Each structure stands twice: as C-alpha cells, then as structure tokens.
Amino acid sequence: MLSEFMSGFGLFIGYYIIAVLLLLIIRAYLKPPKELFRKLLHMTCVSSVLVLLYAFDTWYLAMYTVIVFALVLYPVIAYTERFPKVMEILIQRKKGEIKLSLLIVFFMMAVLIAIFWGLMGEQWKFIVIVSVMAWGFGDAAAALVGKAFGRHPINHRWVEGTKTREGTIAMYFVSAIAILICLMIYTSMPWYLCLSGAFLVAPICAIVELVSRNGMDTITVPLATAFPIFSLMILFSLMGV
C-alpha cells in the first residue's frame, strides 16, 4: 500500500513538473495572450484528475494524494508570493488567488473521489472524470469566449461580475461536448443516450456556473454535473439500457 502511494504520488508530482515546464516553454516562445495562458494553467490542473484515477487502484490513496499535494503546495505558493515577478508568470490577478484556487480544486477532486469511487464503488469513478472535465473545459470556454466575443452582458442580481450570454452559451456547448466524449469513452451506452445525457446535463452546468460566486463554481459545477449524471445512469440502467 505504501509503495502504491509513493508510486502514485511520484507520478502526480512528475505530471505537474512536466506540465509546468511545457507551459513555461510555450509562454517563452509562443507568447500566448494572458487569458489564454491562464486557461492553459487551468486545464493542466483539470487534466491531473486523470493521473489520480489511473495511477491508483485504491480510492483513499488517490484522495490522500491530492490532499497531501494541496497541503504541500499551499505554503510553497505562499512563499513564492514574496516574489512578484515569479507570480507574474502565473498571471495572478490578486494576492492569494492561485493558492486559494488550487486548494478549492484539489478539495473538489478529493470530495468527488470519496463519493463516486469510495462510497459508490469503482464502477462509478468515471463520474469524477466526467464532472471535472465538464467544468474544466466549459469554464475555460466561457471565460475565453466571454472576454473575446462577449457583447451581451447578463445583468441579474444572482449573477456576479461581467458574465455574458456568449460565454454562457460557450459553457453550455463545450461542457456538453466534454460530457458526451467522456460518456462514450467510459460507458457502454449507445451514442444517442450519451448525447441525450450530455445535452440534458450541460444546461445545469451553464446555469450553475452563471450564478456561482467568488470562484465557487470550482465546486458547484462539478457537483451539479456529477449527481445528474449519476441519476441518469441509474435511470438508463432501470430502463434496461
């Protein structure tokens, strides 16, 4: 068990080392726009859930790994904040943003692993991937499309900041595509049921992202994706699919 933990933890750290180095090379040579680079960092974090689910055979070791990694990373980033030029590379909008965001992301992954792998059983752990990917890709699309093409702001007391219709529509379609692809890969359902599930759950993703405040969509959107997907899988199973 200790060897599995050390091996998986090493793979998880190795993934981040390689990913960050690649991103730094991209930033140095391709010089992508700041918002695009932020979302590349975002997607690096999102994709790490695949390492967690494939590097471990035991759910609680995967959960411990992401918790330990977060607890180790938090003081490292807190110390790094003393060097503004280094944090400038990470495009931090305000002090404490990145370390808090990472804590929330890893906490969200730990909760999903505990529920849909630990509590529900290994056959349901694909829901962790589906929900994280739906949030990750959808949120990135909403931000990039909203900032680049957003012309119709959504003014509502439940909506925080300057979110746009264009960004929300992008969130809907991209999260639907992410859900569809994941369901087709990780389940044996026919494509039309995967498609139906994707377009039934994606509106929930978009609405929850729209009304979430203070960056809490990192938790609310994956959970709002996971439980409807789980419910649909149960329903399709009862229908004999």
C-alpha positions in Angstrom: 0.0 0.0 0.0 2.8 2.4 0.8 4.5 1.5 -2.4 1.3 2.3 -4.3 1.0 5.6 -2.6 4.6 6.6 -3.2 4.5 5.5 -6.9 1.2 7.3 -7.5 2.3 10.4 -5.6 5.5 10.5 -7.6 3.6 10.2 -10.9 1.3 13.1 -9.8 4.2 15.3 -8.9 6.0 14.3 -12.1 2.9 15.2 -14.2 2.9 18.7 -12.8 6.7 19.2 -13.2 6.5 18.2 -16.9 3.3 20.2 -17.5 4.6 23.4 -15.9 7.9 23.1 -17.8 6.0 22.7 -21.1 3.8 25.7 -20.2 6.8 27.9 -19.4 8.3 26.9 -22.8 5.0 27.8 -24.5 4.9 31.2 -22.7 8.5 32.0 -23.6 8.4 31.1 -27.3 4.8 31.4 -28.4 3.8 34.2 -26.1 0.1 33.4 -25.9 -2.3 36.1 -24.6 -2.5 36.3 -20.8 -6.1 35.0 -20.5 -5.3 32.0 -22.8 -2.2 31.2 -20.7 -4.3 31.3 -17.5 -6.7 28.8 -19.0 -3.8 26.6 -20.1 -2.7 26.5 -16.4 -6.3 25.9 -15.5 -6.5 22.9 -17.9 -3.3 21.5 -16.6 -4.8 21.3 -13.2 -8.1 19.9 -14.6 -6.3 17.1 -16.5 -4.4 16.0 -13.4 -7.6 14.1 -12.3 -6.8 11.5 -15.0 -3.4 10.8 -13.3 -5.2 10.4 -9.9 -7.7 7.9 -11.3 -5.2 5.9 -13.4 -2.2 5.9 -11.0 -4.1 4.3 -8.1 -6.1 1.2 -7.6 -7.3 2.3 -4.2 -9.6 5.3 -3.8 -8.4 6.6 -0.5 -4.8 6.6 -1.7 -5.9 8.8 -4.6 -7.8 11.0 -2.2 -4.8 11.2 0.2 -2.5 12.1 -2.6 -4.5 15.1 -3.8 -4.9 16.3 -0.2 -1.3 15.9 0.7 -0.2 17.6 -2.6 -2.5 20.6 -1.8 -1.2 20.9 1.8 2.4 20.8 0.5 1.8 23.2 -2.4 -0.1 25.8 -0.4 2.9 27.0 1.7 5.2 26.8 -1.4 3.0 29.2 -3.3 2.5 31.4 -0.2 6.3 31.7 0.0 6.6 32.3 -3.8 4.2 35.3 -3.5 7.1 37.2 -1.9 8.5 37.4 -5.5 6.1 39.4 -7.6 8.0 38.7 -10.9 7.5 34.9 -10.3 3.8 35.3 -9.6 3.5 37.5 -12.7 4.4 34.4 -14.8 1.4 32.7 -13.3 -0.8 35.7 -14.1 -2.3 36.1 -10.6 -5.0 38.7 -10.6 -4.9 39.4 -6.9 -2.8 38.2 -4.0 -3.7 34.8 -2.7 -5.9 33.9 -5.8 -3.8 31.0 -7.1 -3.1 29.2 -3.8 -6.8 29.5 -2.8 -8.0 28.3 -6.2 -5.7 25.3 -6.1 -6.9 24.4 -2.6 -10.5 24.5 -3.8 -9.8 22.5 -7.0 -8.0 19.7 -5.0 -10.6 19.7 -2.3 -13.3 19.3 -5.0 -11.4 16.3 -6.5 -11.0 14.7 -3.1 -14.7 15.0 -2.4 -15.7 13.6 -5.8 -13.2 10.7 -5.4 -14.6 9.9 -1.9 -18.2 9.9 -3.1 -18.1 8.4 -6.6 -15.2 6.0 -6.1 -15.0 5.3 -2.4 -18.7 5.4 -1.4 -20.4 4.3 -4.7 -17.7 1.9 -5.8 -15.1 1.7 -8.5 -17.6 1.2 -11.3 -18.8 4.8 -10.8 -15.4 6.5 -10.6 -15.7 7.6 -14.3 -18.2 10.2 -12.9 -15.3 12.0 -11.3 -13.7 12.4 -14.8 -16.9 13.4 -16.5 -17.8 16.1 -13.9 -14.3 17.6 -13.7 -13.9 17.7 -17.5 -17.3 19.3 -18.0 -16.5 22.0 -15.5 -12.9 22.5 -16.7 -13.4 22.7 -20.4 -16.7 24.5 -20.0 -15.4 27.1 -17.6 -12.3 27.8 -19.9 -14.6 28.2 -22.9 -16.9 30.6 -21.0 -14.0 32.8 -20.0 -12.2 32.9 -23.3 -15.3 33.3 -25.4 -16.9 35.8 -23.0 -13.8 38.0 -23.0 -13.2 37.8 -26.7 -16.7 37.9 -28.1 -19.0 38.8 -25.3 -21.3 41.6 -26.4 -24.4 40.9 -24.3 -23.8 41.2 -20.6 -26.1 39.4 -18.2 -27.4 41.8 -15.6 -29.1 40.0 -12.8 -28.9 40.1 -9.0 -27.8 36.5 -8.9 -25.0 37.0 -11.4 -21.7 38.2 -10.2 -19.3 40.3 -12.3 -19.5 40.8 -16.1 -20.7 37.5 -17.4 -22.1 37.4 -20.9 -24.6 35.4 -22.9 -21.9 34.4 -25.3 -19.8 33.0 -22.5 -22.7 31.1 -21.0 -23.6 29.6 -24.4 -20.0 28.5 -24.9 -20.1 26.9 -21.4 -23.2 25.0 -22.4 -21.9 23.6 -25.7 -18.3 22.9 -24.6 -19.4 21.2 -21.4 -21.9 19.1 -23.4 -19.2 18.0 -25.8 -16.9 17.1 -22.8 -19.7 15.1 -21.2 -20.6 13.4 -24.5 -16.9 12.3 -25.1 -16.4 11.1 -21.6 -19.6 9.1 -21.6 -18.7 7.5 -24.9 -15.3 6.6 -23.6 -16.1 5.4 -20.1 -19.6 3.8 -20.5 -21.1 1.2 -22.8 -24.2 3.3 -23.5 -25.1 3.8 -27.2 -24.1 7.2 -28.6 -27.6 8.6 -28.7 -28.1 8.1 -25.0 -24.7 9.7 -24.3 -25.7 12.6 -26.5 -29.1 12.9 -24.7 -27.3 12.8 -21.3 -24.8 15.5 -22.4 -27.4 17.9 -23.6 -29.6 17.3 -20.6 -26.9 17.9 -18.0 -25.0 20.7 -19.8 -27.7 23.4 -19.1 -27.3 22.6 -15.4 -23.5 23.2 -15.8 -24.1 26.5 -17.5 -26.7 27.8 -15.1 -24.7 26.8 -12.0 -21.6 28.4 -13.4 -23.5 31.6 -14.2 -24.9 32.0 -10.6 -21.9 30.8 -8.7 -20.0 33.5 -6.8 -16.4 34.1 -5.5 -14.9 31.3 -7.7 -17.1 28.6 -6.1 -18.0 27.3 -9.5 -14.9 25.1 -9.0 -17.0 23.1 -6.5 -20.6 23.8 -7.5 -20.3 22.9 -11.2 -18.6 19.5 -10.8 -21.1 18.5 -8.1 -24.0 19.8 -10.2 -22.7 17.7 -13.1 -21.9 14.5 -11.1 -25.2 13.9 -9.4 -27.4 14.4 -12.5 -25.1 12.1 -14.5 -25.3 9.5 -11.7 -29.1 9.8 -11.7 -29.3 9.4 -15.5 -27.0 6.3 -15.3 -29.4 4.8 -12.8 -32.4 5.7 -14.9 -30.9 4.2 -18.0 -30.0 1.1 -16.1 -33.5 0.7 -14.8 -34.7 1.1 -18.4 -32.5 -1.9 -19.3 -30.0 0.0 -21.4 
